[in-house]
Every structure is written in C-alpha cells, then in structure tokens.
C-alpha cells in the first residue's frame, strides 16, 4: 500500500526519473549511419515530390525545407 499522501502523479514522476536514469546514455548516442542515410534519402524524395507538385524549377529552389 502506498504511503499516505502519495499520489499517482508522484508515482509517474518517480517512474519517469527511473526510466531516464536507466536509458539516458542510450538517448545521447548518435543515430546509426544507416538511419541518417535513410532519413536523408526520404528528405530528398519528399523535396523532389514537392518540387514536381509545385511545378518549380530545381535551380530556383535551393533551400526547400520539408
């Protein structure tokens, strides 16, 4: 049984602290190179699709952010 005055909110906060302590190192690791390559490929494909949909000239679009 939980101590008197102990709330669900406090339990959730304590669980959050435990999970962060356990996984903090993993969260700070860089993404694997293959994931970065995949993300860049998807960004390029999305950029190309948007350029085509908007009938833009590739030379006029240098910093299209997707």
mmCIF file as Biopython writes it, N, C-alpha, C and O atoms, coordinates in Angstrom:
data_model
#
loop_
_atom_site.group_PDB
_atom_site.id
_atom_site.type_symbol
_atom_site.label_atom_id
_atom_site.label_alt_id
_atom_site.label_comp_id
_atom_site.label_asym_id
_atom_site.label_entity_id
_atom_site.label_seq_id
_atom_site.pdbx_PDB_ins_code
_atom_site.Cartn_x
_atom_site.Cartn_y
_atom_site.Cartn_z
_atom_site.occupancy
_atom_site.B_iso_or_equiv
_atom_site.auth_seq_id
_atom_site.auth_asym_id
_atom_site.pdbx_PDB_model_num
ATOM 1   N N  . UNK A ? 1  ? 0.851  -1.175 0.000   1.0 0.0 1  A 1 
ATOM 2   C CA . UNK A ? 1  ? 0.000  0.000  0.000   1.0 0.0 1  A 1 
ATOM 3   C C  . UNK A ? 1  ? 0.896  1.237  0.000   1.0 0.0 1  A 1 
ATOM 4   O O  . UNK A ? 1  ? 1.928  1.261  0.670   1.0 0.0 1  A 1 
ATOM 5   N N  . UNK A ? 2  ? 0.504  2.246  -0.741  1.0 0.0 2  A 1 
ATOM 6   C CA . UNK A ? 2  ? 1.291  3.477  -0.856  1.0 0.0 2  A 1 
ATOM 7   C C  . UNK A ? 2  ? 1.200  4.284  0.427   1.0 0.0 2  A 1 
ATOM 8   O O  . UNK A ? 2  ? 0.176  4.262  1.109   1.0 0.0 2  A 1 
ATOM 9   N N  . UNK A ? 3  ? 2.281  5.003  0.760   1.0 0.0 3  A 1 
ATOM 10  C CA . UNK A ? 3  ? 2.241  5.861  1.942   1.0 0.0 3  A 1 
ATOM 11  C C  . UNK A ? 3  ? 1.150  6.910  1.809   1.0 0.0 3  A 1 
ATOM 12  O O  . UNK A ? 3  ? 0.787  7.305  0.701   1.0 0.0 3  A 1 
ATOM 13  N N  . UNK A ? 4  ? 0.636  7.352  2.931   1.0 0.0 4  A 1 
ATOM 14  C CA . UNK A ? 4  ? -0.422 8.363  2.943   1.0 0.0 4  A 1 
ATOM 15  C C  . UNK A ? 4  ? 0.090  9.628  2.256   1.0 0.0 4  A 1 
ATOM 16  O O  . UNK A ? 4  ? 1.196  10.087 2.539   1.0 0.0 4  A 1 
ATOM 17  N N  . UNK A ? 5  ? -0.708 10.184 1.361   1.0 0.0 5  A 1 
ATOM 18  C CA . UNK A ? 5  ? -0.346 11.406 0.661   1.0 0.0 5  A 1 
ATOM 19  C C  . UNK A ? 5  ? 0.435  11.156 -0.628  1.0 0.0 5  A 1 
ATOM 20  O O  . UNK A ? 5  ? 0.762  12.099 -1.348  1.0 0.0 5  A 1 
ATOM 21  N N  . UNK A ? 6  ? 0.728  9.906  -0.915  1.0 0.0 6  A 1 
ATOM 22  C CA . UNK A ? 6  ? 1.455  9.563  -2.138  1.0 0.0 6  A 1 
ATOM 23  C C  . UNK A ? 6  ? 0.450  9.500  -3.280  1.0 0.0 6  A 1 
ATOM 24  O O  . UNK A ? 6  ? -0.514 8.738  -3.219  1.0 0.0 6  A 1 
ATOM 25  N N  . UNK A ? 7  ? 0.672  10.302 -4.328  1.0 0.0 7  A 1 
ATOM 26  C CA . UNK A ? 7  ? -0.306 10.382 -5.418  1.0 0.0 7  A 1 
ATOM 27  C C  . UNK A ? 7  ? 0.179  9.648  -6.663  1.0 0.0 7  A 1 
ATOM 28  O O  . UNK A ? 7  ? 1.357  9.316  -6.792  1.0 0.0 7  A 1 
ATOM 29  N N  . UNK A ? 8  ? -0.741 9.408  -7.556  1.0 0.0 8  A 1 
ATOM 30  C CA . UNK A ? 8  ? -0.396 8.800  -8.843  1.0 0.0 8  A 1 
ATOM 31  C C  . UNK A ? 8  ? 0.561  9.676  -9.617  1.0 0.0 8  A 1 
ATOM 32  O O  . UNK A ? 8  ? 1.431  9.178  -10.331 1.0 0.0 8  A 1 
ATOM 33  N N  . UNK A ? 9  ? 0.403  10.978 -9.479  1.0 0.0 9  A 1 
ATOM 34  C CA . UNK A ? 9  ? 1.297  11.918 -10.157 1.0 0.0 9  A 1 
ATOM 35  C C  . UNK A ? 9  ? 2.729  11.744 -9.667  1.0 0.0 9  A 1 
ATOM 36  O O  . UNK A ? 9  ? 3.668  11.768 -10.463 1.0 0.0 9  A 1 
ATOM 37  N N  . UNK A ? 10 ? 2.894  11.572 -8.378  1.0 0.0 10 A 1 
ATOM 38  C CA . UNK A ? 10 ? 4.230  11.369 -7.820  1.0 0.0 10 A 1 
ATOM 39  C C  . UNK A ? 10 ? 4.805  10.029 -8.287  1.0 0.0 10 A 1 
ATOM 40  O O  . UNK A ? 10 ? 6.005  9.923  -8.543  1.0 0.0 10 A 1 
ATOM 41  N N  . UNK A ? 11 ? 3.959  9.019  -8.395  1.0 0.0 11 A 1 
ATOM 42  C CA . UNK A ? 11 ? 4.413  7.710  -8.878  1.0 0.0 11 A 1 
ATOM 43  C C  . UNK A ? 11 ? 4.895  7.829  -10.324 1.0 0.0 11 A 1 
ATOM 44  O O  . UNK A ? 11 ? 5.944  7.294  -10.685 1.0 0.0 11 A 1 
ATOM 45  N N  . UNK A ? 12 ? 4.122  8.533  -11.140 1.0 0.0 12 A 1 
ATOM 46  C CA . UNK A ? 12 ? 4.506  8.715  -12.540 1.0 0.0 12 A 1 
ATOM 47  C C  . UNK A ? 12 ? 5.814  9.492  -12.636 1.0 0.0 12 A 1 
ATOM 48  O O  . UNK A ? 12 ? 6.669  9.169  -13.460 1.0 0.0 12 A 1 
ATOM 49  N N  . UNK A ? 13 ? 5.971  10.495 -11.813 1.0 0.0 13 A 1 
ATOM 50  C CA . UNK A ? 13 ? 7.206  11.286 -11.823 1.0 0.0 13 A 1 
ATOM 51  C C  . UNK A ? 13 ? 8.397  10.417 -11.405 1.0 0.0 13 A 1 
ATOM 52  O O  . UNK A ? 13 ? 9.467  10.507 -12.008 1.0 0.0 13 A 1 
ATOM 53  N N  . UNK A ? 14 ? 8.225  9.597  -10.400 1.0 0.0 14 A 1 
ATOM 54  C CA . UNK A ? 14 ? 9.294  8.708  -9.956  1.0 0.0 14 A 1 
ATOM 55  C C  . UNK A ? 14 ? 9.650  7.694  -11.028 1.0 0.0 14 A 1 
ATOM 56  O O  . UNK A ? 14 ? 10.826 7.400  -11.244 1.0 0.0 14 A 1 
ATOM 57  N N  . UNK A ? 15 ? 8.639  7.157  -11.701 1.0 0.0 15 A 1 
ATOM 58  C CA . UNK A ? 15 ? 8.884  6.214  -12.793 1.0 0.0 15 A 1 
ATOM 59  C C  . UNK A ? 15 ? 9.645  6.899  -13.922 1.0 0.0 15 A 1 
ATOM 60  O O  . UNK A ? 15 ? 10.552 6.308  -14.508 1.0 0.0 15 A 1 
ATOM 61  N N  . UNK A ? 16 ? 9.282  8.135  -14.227 1.0 0.0 16 A 1 
ATOM 62  C CA . UNK A ? 16 ? 9.993  8.904  -15.252 1.0 0.0 16 A 1 
ATOM 63  C C  . UNK A ? 16 ? 11.460 9.067  -14.906 1.0 0.0 16 A 1 
ATOM 64  O O  . UNK A ? 16 ? 12.328 8.906  -15.763 1.0 0.0 16 A 1 
ATOM 65  N N  . UNK A ? 17 ? 11.735 9.383  -13.663 1.0 0.0 17 A 1 
ATOM 66  C CA . UNK A ? 17 ? 13.135 9.549  -13.230 1.0 0.0 17 A 1 
ATOM 67  C C  . UNK A ? 17 ? 13.905 8.236  -13.393 1.0 0.0 17 A 1 
ATOM 68  O O  . UNK A ? 17 ? 15.043 8.228  -13.865 1.0 0.0 17 A 1 
ATOM 69  N N  . UNK A ? 18 ? 13.275 7.133  -13.001 1.0 0.0 18 A 1 
ATOM 70  C CA . UNK A ? 18 ? 13.942 5.832  -13.123 1.0 0.0 18 A 1 
ATOM 71  C C  . UNK A ? 18 ? 14.232 5.488  -14.586 1.0 0.0 18 A 1 
ATOM 72  O O  . UNK A ? 18 ? 15.327 5.030  -14.914 1.0 0.0 18 A 1 
ATOM 73  N N  . UNK A ? 19 ? 13.256 5.706  -15.454 1.0 0.0 19 A 1 
ATOM 74  C CA . UNK A ? 19 ? 13.455 5.405  -16.874 1.0 0.0 19 A 1 
ATOM 75  C C  . UNK A ? 19 ? 14.532 6.286  -17.487 1.0 0.0 19 A 1 
ATOM 76  O O  . UNK A ? 19 ? 15.353 5.807  -18.269 1.0 0.0 19 A 1 
ATOM 77  N N  . UNK A ? 20 ? 14.537 7.577  -17.139 1.0 0.0 20 A 1 
ATOM 78  C CA . UNK A ? 20 ? 15.575 8.475  -17.664 1.0 0.0 20 A 1 
ATOM 79  C C  . UNK A ? 20 ? 16.951 8.044  -17.169 1.0 0.0 20 A 1 
ATOM 80  O O  . UNK A ? 20 ? 17.912 8.053  -17.938 1.0 0.0 20 A 1 
ATOM 81  N N  . UNK A ? 21 ? 17.058 7.673  -15.912 1.0 0.0 21 A 1 
ATOM 82  C CA . UNK A ? 21 ? 18.346 7.253  -15.359 1.0 0.0 21 A 1 
ATOM 83  C C  . UNK A ? 21 ? 18.852 5.990  -16.066 1.0 0.0 21 A 1 
ATOM 84  O O  . UNK A ? 21 ? 20.046 5.853  -16.330 1.0 0.0 21 A 1 
ATOM 85  N N  . UNK A ? 22 ? 17.937 5.077  -16.367 1.0 0.0 22 A 1 
ATOM 86  C CA . UNK A ? 22 ? 18.327 3.817  -16.992 1.0 0.0 22 A 1 
ATOM 87  C C  . UNK A ? 22 ? 18.706 3.999  -18.462 1.0 0.0 22 A 1 
ATOM 88  O O  . UNK A ? 22 ? 19.634 3.345  -18.939 1.0 0.0 22 A 1 
ATOM 89  N N  . UNK A ? 23 ? 18.007 4.876  -19.190 1.0 0.0 23 A 1 
ATOM 90  C CA . UNK A ? 23 ? 18.169 4.977  -20.640 1.0 0.0 23 A 1 
ATOM 91  C C  . UNK A ? 23 ? 18.843 6.264  -21.109 1.0 0.0 23 A 1 
ATOM 92  O O  . UNK A ? 23 ? 18.920 6.505  -22.314 1.0 0.0 23 A 1 
ATOM 93  N N  . UNK A ? 24 ? 19.325 7.082  -20.204 1.0 0.0 24 A 1 
ATOM 94  C CA . UNK A ? 24 ? 19.911 8.370  -20.576 1.0 0.0 24 A 1 
ATOM 95  C C  . UNK A ? 24 ? 21.087 8.205  -21.537 1.0 0.0 24 A 1 
ATOM 96  O O  . UNK A ? 24 ? 21.201 8.957  -22.505 1.0 0.0 24 A 1 
ATOM 97  N N  . UNK A ? 25 ? 21.946 7.249  -21.286 1.0 0.0 25 A 1 
ATOM 98  C CA . UNK A ? 25 ? 23.099 7.035  -22.159 1.0 0.0 25 A 1 
ATOM 99  C C  . UNK A ? 25 ? 22.687 6.646  -23.567 1.0 0.0 25 A 1 
ATOM 100 O O  . UNK A ? 25 ? 23.285 7.099  -24.543 1.0 0.0 25 A 1 
ATOM 101 N N  . UNK A ? 26 ? 21.675 5.812  -23.673 1.0 0.0 26 A 1 
ATOM 102 C CA . UNK A ? 26 ? 21.175 5.383  -24.978 1.0 0.0 26 A 1 
ATOM 103 C C  . UNK A ? 26 ? 20.598 6.572  -25.752 1.0 0.0 26 A 1 
ATOM 104 O O  . UNK A ? 26 ? 20.797 6.691  -26.961 1.0 0.0 26 A 1 
ATOM 105 N N  . UNK A ? 27 ? 19.896 7.431  -25.057 1.0 0.0 27 A 1 
ATOM 106 C CA . UNK A ? 27 ? 19.273 8.587  -25.718 1.0 0.0 27 A 1 
ATOM 107 C C  . UNK A ? 27 ? 20.307 9.578  -26.240 1.0 0.0 27 A 1 
ATOM 108 O O  . UNK A ? 27 ? 20.028 10.339 -27.167 1.0 0.0 27 A 1 
ATOM 109 N N  . UNK A ? 28 ? 21.481 9.570  -25.658 1.0 0.0 28 A 1 
ATOM 110 C CA . UNK A ? 28 ? 22.525 10.519 -26.065 1.0 0.0 28 A 1 
ATOM 111 C C  . UNK A ? 28 ? 23.436 9.976  -27.166 1.0 0.0 28 A 1 
ATOM 112 O O  . UNK A ? 28 ? 24.285 10.703 -27.682 1.0 0.0 28 A 1 
ATOM 113 N N  . UNK A ? 29 ? 23.266 8.711  -27.526 1.0 0.0 29 A 1 
ATOM 114 C CA . UNK A ? 29 ? 24.086 8.130  -28.590 1.0 0.0 29 A 1 
ATOM 115 C C  . UNK A ? 29 ? 23.661 8.690  -29.942 1.0 0.0 29 A 1 
ATOM 116 O O  . UNK A ? 29 ? 22.478 8.952  -30.159 1.0 0.0 29 A 1 
ATOM 117 N N  . UNK A ? 30 ? 24.609 8.876  -30.848 1.0 0.0 30 A 1 
ATOM 118 C CA . UNK A ? 30 ? 24.227 9.343  -32.186 1.0 0.0 30 A 1 
ATOM 119 C C  . UNK A ? 30 ? 23.457 8.253  -32.937 1.0 0.0 30 A 1 
ATOM 120 O O  . UNK A ? 30 ? 23.592 7.063  -32.653 1.0 0.0 30 A 1 
ATOM 121 N N  . UNK A ? 31 ? 22.650 8.691  -33.897 1.0 0.0 31 A 1 
ATOM 122 C CA . UNK A ? 31 ? 21.922 7.727  -34.721 1.0 0.0 31 A 1 
ATOM 123 C C  . UNK A ? 31 ? 22.911 6.926  -35.557 1.0 0.0 31 A 1 
ATOM 124 O O  . UNK A ? 31 ? 23.952 7.448  -35.957 1.0 0.0 31 A 1 
ATOM 125 N N  . UNK A ? 32 ? 22.597 5.675  -35.820 1.0 0.0 32 A 1 
ATOM 126 C CA . UNK A ? 32 ? 23.460 4.884  -36.709 1.0 0.0 32 A 1 
ATOM 127 C C  . UNK A ? 32 ? 23.515 5.532  -38.100 1.0 0.0 32 A 1 
ATOM 128 O O  . UNK A ? 32 ? 22.548 6.143  -38.553 1.0 0.0 32 A 1 
ATOM 129 N N  . UNK A ? 33 ? 24.667 5.385  -38.764 1.0 0.0 33 A 1 
ATOM 130 C CA . UNK A ? 33 ? 24.859 5.992  -40.085 1.0 0.0 33 A 1 
ATOM 131 C C  . UNK A ? 33 ? 23.787 5.567  -41.086 1.0 0.0 33 A 1 
ATOM 132 O O  . UNK A ? 33 ? 23.350 6.379  -41.902 1.0 0.0 33 A 1 
ATOM 133 N N  . UNK A ? 34 ? 23.361 4.310  -41.033 1.0 0.0 34 A 1 
ATOM 134 C CA . UNK A ? 34 ? 22.334 3.836  -41.968 1.0 0.0 34 A 1 
ATOM 135 C C  . UNK A ? 34 ? 21.011 4.560  -41.744 1.0 0.0 34 A 1 
ATOM 136 O O  . UNK A ? 34 ? 20.283 4.810  -42.704 1.0 0.0 34 A 1 
ATOM 137 N N  . UNK A ? 35 ? 20.685 4.898  -40.505 1.0 0.0 35 A 1 
ATOM 138 C CA . UNK A ? 35 ? 19.448 5.631  -40.221 1.0 0.0 35 A 1 
ATOM 139 C C  . UNK A ? 35 ? 19.540 7.039  -40.781 1.0 0.0 35 A 1 
ATOM 140 O O  . UNK A ? 35 ? 18.587 7.541  -41.376 1.0 0.0 35 A 1 
ATOM 141 N N  . UNK A ? 36 ? 20.690 7.674  -40.590 1.0 0.0 36 A 1 
ATOM 142 C CA . UNK A ? 36 ? 20.891 9.028  -41.107 1.0 0.0 36 A 1 
ATOM 143 C C  . UNK A ? 36 ? 20.784 9.020  -42.629 1.0 0.0 36 A 1 
ATOM 144 O O  . UNK A ? 36 ? 20.170 9.910  -43.217 1.0 0.0 36 A 1 
ATOM 145 N N  . UNK A ? 37 ? 21.382 8.016  -43.263 1.0 0.0 37 A 1 
ATOM 146 C CA . UNK A ? 37 ? 21.312 7.885  -44.712 1.0 0.0 37 A 1 
ATOM 147 C C  . UNK A ? 37 ? 19.863 7.716  -45.174 1.0 0.0 37 A 1 
ATOM 148 O O  . UNK A ? 37 ? 19.453 8.326  -46.162 1.0 0.0 37 A 1 
ATOM 149 N N  . UNK A ? 38 ? 19.091 6.895  -44.469 1.0 0.0 38 A 1 
ATOM 150 C CA . UNK A ? 38 ? 17.688 6.687  -44.801 1.0 0.0 38 A 1 
ATOM 151 C C  . UNK A ? 38 ? 16.886 7.985  -44.650 1.0 0.0 38 A 1 
ATOM 152 O O  . UNK A ? 38 ? 16.081 8.320  -45.519 1.0 0.0 38 A 1 
ATOM 153 N N  . UNK A ? 39 ? 17.102 8.704  -43.565 1.0 0.0 39 A 1 
ATOM 154 C CA . UNK A ? 39 ? 16.400 9.962  -43.339 1.0 0.0 39 A 1 
ATOM 155 C C  . UNK A ? 39 ? 16.723 10.958 -44.444 1.0 0.0 39 A 1 
ATOM 156 O O  . UNK A ? 39 ? 15.830 11.631 -44.959 1.0 0.0 39 A 1 
ATOM 157 N N  . UNK A ? 40 ? 18.001 11.052 -44.811 1.0 0.0 40 A 1 
ATOM 158 C CA . UNK A ? 40 ? 18.394 11.974 -45.885 1.0 0.0 40 A 1 
ATOM 159 C C  . UNK A ? 40 ? 17.764 11.581 -47.213 1.0 0.0 40 A 1 
ATOM 160 O O  . UNK A ? 40 ? 17.339 12.443 -47.983 1.0 0.0 40 A 1 
ATOM 161 N N  . UNK A ? 41 ? 17.703 10.284 -47.482 1.0 0.0 41 A 1 
ATOM 162 C CA . UNK A ? 41 ? 17.093 9.798  -48.719 1.0 0.0 41 A 1 
ATOM 163 C C  . UNK A ? 41 ? 15.603 10.152 -48.756 1.0 0.0 41 A 1 
ATOM 164 O O  . UNK A ? 41 ? 15.089 10.600 -49.781 1.0 0.0 41 A 1 
ATOM 165 N N  . UNK A ? 42 ? 14.924 9.949  -47.641 1.0 0.0 42 A 1 
ATOM 166 C CA . UNK A ? 42 ? 13.500 10.284 -47.573 1.0 0.0 42 A 1 
ATOM 167 C C  . UNK A ? 42 ? 13.287 11.784 -47.741 1.0 0.0 42 A 1 
ATOM 168 O O  . UNK A ? 42 ? 12.348 12.202 -48.418 1.0 0.0 42 A 1 
ATOM 169 N N  . UNK A ? 43 ? 14.148 12.600 -47.130 1.0 0.0 43 A 1 
ATOM 170 C CA . UNK A ? 43 ? 14.062 14.053 -47.290 1.0 0.0 43 A 1 
ATOM 171 C C  . UNK A ? 43 ? 14.229 14.443 -48.755 1.0 0.0 43 A 1 
ATOM 172 O O  . UNK A ? 43 ? 13.485 15.281 -49.264 1.0 0.0 43 A 1 
ATOM 173 N N  . UNK A ? 44 ? 15.205 13.835 -49.436 1.0 0.0 44 A 1 
ATOM 174 C CA . UNK A ? 44 ? 15.443 14.144 -50.852 1.0 0.0 44 A 1 
ATOM 175 C C  . UNK A ? 44 ? 14.237 13.772 -51.703 1.0 0.0 44 A 1 
ATOM 176 O O  . UNK A ? 44 ? 13.838 14.531 -52.586 1.0 0.0 44 A 1 
ATOM 177 N N  . UNK A ? 45 ? 13.652 12.598 -51.435 1.0 0.0 45 A 1 
ATOM 178 C CA . UNK A ? 45 ? 12.488 12.157 -52.206 1.0 0.0 45 A 1 
ATOM 179 C C  . UNK A ? 45 ? 11.299 13.081 -51.965 1.0 0.0 45 A 1 
ATOM 180 O O  . UNK A ? 45 ? 10.569 13.413 -52.899 1.0 0.0 45 A 1 
ATOM 181 N N  . UNK A ? 46 ? 11.103 13.492 -50.724 1.0 0.0 46 A 1 
ATOM 182 C CA . UNK A ? 46 ? 9.999  14.401 -50.414 1.0 0.0 46 A 1 
ATOM 183 C C  . UNK A ? 46 ? 10.228 15.745 -51.096 1.0 0.0 46 A 1 
ATOM 184 O O  . UNK A ? 46 ? 9.293  16.332 -51.640 1.0 0.0 46 A 1 
ATOM 185 N N  . UNK A ? 47 ? 11.451 16.229 -51.070 1.0 0.0 47 A 1 
ATOM 186 C CA . UNK A ? 47 ? 11.796 17.502 -51.714 1.0 0.0 47 A 1 
ATOM 187 C C  . UNK A ? 47 ? 11.508 17.426 -53.217 1.0 0.0 47 A 1 
ATOM 188 O O  . UNK A ? 47 ? 10.917 18.341 -53.790 1.0 0.0 47 A 1 
ATOM 189 N N  . UNK A ? 48 ? 11.932 16.327 -53.848 1.0 0.0 48 A 1 
ATOM 190 C CA . UNK A ? 48 ? 11.696 16.141 -55.285 1.0 0.0 48 A 1 
ATOM 191 C C  . UNK A ? 48 ? 10.197 16.099 -55.596 1.0 0.0 48 A 1 
ATOM 192 O O  . UNK A ? 48 ? 9.747  16.672 -56.588 1.0 0.0 48 A 1 
ATOM 193 N N  . UNK A ? 49 ? 9.432  15.417 -54.743 1.0 0.0 49 A 1 
ATOM 194 C CA . UNK A ? 49 ? 7.989  15.326 -54.951 1.0 0.0 49 A 1 
ATOM 195 C C  . UNK A ? 49 ? 7.344  16.696 -54.842 1.0 0.0 49 A 1 
ATOM 196 O O  . UNK A ? 49 ? 6.483  17.039 -55.653 1.0 0.0 49 A 1 
ATOM 197 N N  . UNK A ? 50 ? 7.744  17.484 -53.853 1.0 0.0 50 A 1 
ATOM 198 C CA . UNK A ? 50 ? 7.173  18.818 -53.683 1.0 0.0 50 A 1 
ATOM 199 C C  . UNK A ? 50 ? 7.532  19.739 -54.842 1.0 0.0 50 A 1 
ATOM 200 O O  . UNK A ? 50 ? 6.704  20.530 -55.293 1.0 0.0 50 A 1 
ATOM 201 N N  . UNK A ? 51 ? 8.762  19.634 -55.321 1.0 0.0 51 A 1 
ATOM 202 C CA . UNK A ? 51 ? 9.178  20.460 -56.468 1.0 0.0 51 A 1 
ATOM 203 C C  . UNK A ? 51 ? 8.309  20.122 -57.678 1.0 0.0 51 A 1 
ATOM 204 O O  . UNK A ? 51 ? 7.880  21.017 -58.407 1.0 0.0 51 A 1 
ATOM 205 N N  . UNK A ? 52 ? 8.049  18.833 -57.891 1.0 0.0 52 A 1 
ATOM 206 C CA . UNK A ? 52 ? 7.205  18.416 -59.002 1.0 0.0 52 A 1 
ATOM 207 C C  . UNK A ? 52 ? 5.764  18.874 -58.843 1.0 0.0 52 A 1 
ATOM 208 O O  . UNK A ? 52 ? 5.149  19.336 -59.804 1.0 0.0 52 A 1 
ATOM 209 N N  . UNK A ? 53 ? 5.218  18.748 -57.627 1.0 0.0 53 A 1 
ATOM 210 C CA . UNK A ? 53 ? 3.831  19.148 -57.374 1.0 0.0 53 A 1 
ATOM 211 C C  . UNK A ? 53 ? 3.637  20.652 -57.543 1.0 0.0 53 A 1 
ATOM 212 O O  . UNK A ? 53 ? 2.593  21.103 -58.013 1.0 0.0 53 A 1 
ATOM 213 N N  . UNK A ? 54 ? 4.640  21.413 -57.160 1.0 0.0 54 A 1 
ATOM 214 C CA . UNK A ? 54 ? 4.529  22.871 -57.226 1.0 0.0 54 A 1 
ATOM 215 C C  . UNK A ? 54 ? 5.015  23.418 -58.557 1.0 0.0 54 A 1 
ATOM 216 O O  . UNK A ? 54 ? 5.009  24.631 -58.768 1.0 0.0 54 A 1 
ATOM 217 N N  . UNK A ? 55 ? 5.437  22.533 -59.461 1.0 0.0 55 A 1 
ATOM 218 C CA . UNK A ? 55 ? 5.960  22.926 -60.776 1.0 0.0 55 A 1 
ATOM 219 C C  . UNK A ? 55 ? 7.068  23.971 -60.641 1.0 0.0 55 A 1 
ATOM 220 O O  . UNK A ? 55 ? 7.065  24.988 -61.335 1.0 0.0 55 A 1 
ATOM 221 N N  . UNK A ? 56 ? 8.002  23.708 -59.749 1.0 0.0 56 A 1 
ATOM 222 C CA . UNK A ? 56 ? 9.117  24.615 -59.524 1.0 0.0 56 A 1 
ATOM 223 C C  . UNK A ? 56 ? 10.326 24.163 -60.323 1.0 0.0 56 A 1 
ATOM 224 O O  . UNK A ? 56 ? 10.488 22.975 -60.602 1.0 0.0 56 A 1 
ATOM 225 N N  . UNK A ? 57 ? 11.159 25.097 -60.682 1.0 0.0 57 A 1 
ATOM 226 C CA . UNK A ? 57 ? 12.419 24.800 -61.347 1.0 0.0 57 A 1 
ATOM 227 C C  . UNK A ? 57 ? 13.438 24.471 -60.264 1.0 0.0 57 A 1 
ATOM 228 O O  . UNK A ? 57 ? 13.558 25.209 -59.286 1.0 0.0 57 A 1 
ATOM 229 N N  . UNK A ? 58 ? 14.165 23.388 -60.422 1.0 0.0 58 A 1 
ATOM 230 C CA . UNK A ? 58 ? 15.151 22.964 -59.399 1.0 0.0 58 A 1 
ATOM 231 C C  . UNK A ? 58 ? 16.190 24.042 -59.133 1.0 0.0 58 A 1 
ATOM 232 O O  . UNK A ? 58 ? 16.684 24.164 -58.012 1.0 0.0 58 A 1 
ATOM 233 N N  . UNK A ? 59 ? 16.526 24.827 -60.154 1.0 0.0 59 A 1 
ATOM 234 C CA . UNK A ? 59 ? 17.533 25.877 -59.977 1.0 0.0 59 A 1 
ATOM 235 C C  . UNK A ? 59 ? 17.009 27.023 -59.105 1.0 0.0 59 A 1 
ATOM 236 O O  . UNK A ? 59 ? 17.787 27.719 -58.453 1.0 0.0 59 A 1 
ATOM 237 N N  . UNK A ? 60 ? 15.685 27.214 -59.099 1.0 0.0 60 A 1 
ATOM 238 C CA . UNK A ? 60 ? 15.093 28.283 -58.299 1.0 0.0 60 A 1 
ATOM 239 C C  . UNK A ? 60 ? 14.902 27.886 -56.849 1.0 0.0 60 A 1 
ATOM 240 O O  . UNK A ? 60 ? 14.684 28.743 -55.993 1.0 0.0 60 A 1 
ATOM 241 N N  . UNK A ? 61 ? 14.983 26.591 -56.564 1.0 0.0 61 A 1 
ATOM 242 C CA . UNK A ? 61 ? 14.760 26.087 -55.216 1.0 0.0 61 A 1 
ATOM 243 C C  . UNK A ? 61 ? 16.067 25.555 -54.662 1.0 0.0 61 A 1 
ATOM 244 O O  . UNK A ? 61 ? 16.522 24.479 -55.049 1.0 0.0 61 A 1 
ATOM 245 N N  . UNK A ? 62 ? 16.671 26.310 -53.756 1.0 0.0 62 A 1 
ATOM 246 C CA . UNK A ? 62 ? 17.936 25.862 -53.194 1.0 0.0 62 A 1 
ATOM 247 C C  . UNK A ? 62 ? 17.767 25.389 -51.764 1.0 0.0 62 A 1 
ATOM 248 O O  . UNK A ? 62 ? 18.469 24.472 -51.337 1.0 0.0 62 A 1 
ATOM 249 N N  . UNK A ? 63 ? 16.860 25.983 -51.016 1.0 0.0 63 A 1 
ATOM 250 C CA . UNK A ? 63 ? 16.705 25.641 -49.586 1.0 0.0 63 A 1 
ATOM 251 C C  . UNK A ? 63 ? 15.283 25.244 -49.246 1.0 0.0 63 A 1 
ATOM 252 O O  . UNK A ? 63 ? 14.740 25.698 -48.239 1.0 0.0 63 A 1 
ATOM 253 N N  . UNK A ? 64 ? 14.668 24.405 -50.068 1.0 0.0 64 A 1 
ATOM 254 C CA . UNK A ? 64 ? 13.320 23.948 -49.779 1.0 0.0 64 A 1 
ATOM 255 C C  . UNK A ? 64 ? 13.377 22.990 -48.598 1.0 0.0 64 A 1 
ATOM 256 O O  . UNK A ? 64 ? 13.967 21.914 -48.695 1.0 0.0 64 A 1 
ATOM 257 N N  . UNK A ? 65 ? 12.769 23.377 -47.488 1.0 0.0 65 A 1 
ATOM 258 C CA . UNK A ? 65 ? 12.745 22.555 -46.292 1.0 0.0 65 A 1 
ATOM 259 C C  . UNK A ? 65 ? 11.460 21.760 -46.252 1.0 0.0 65 A 1 
ATOM 260 O O  . UNK A ? 65 ? 10.374 22.310 -46.433 1.0 0.0 65 A 1 
ATOM 261 N N  . UNK A ? 66 ? 11.584 20.449 -46.013 1.0 0.0 66 A 1 
ATOM 262 C CA . UNK A ? 66 ? 10.400 19.582 -45.969 1.0 0.0 66 A 1 
ATOM 263 C C  . UNK A ? 66 ? 10.035 19.280 -44.546 1.0 0.0 66 A 1 
ATOM 264 O O  . UNK A ? 66 ? 9.065  18.564 -44.296 1.0 0.0 66 A 1 
#
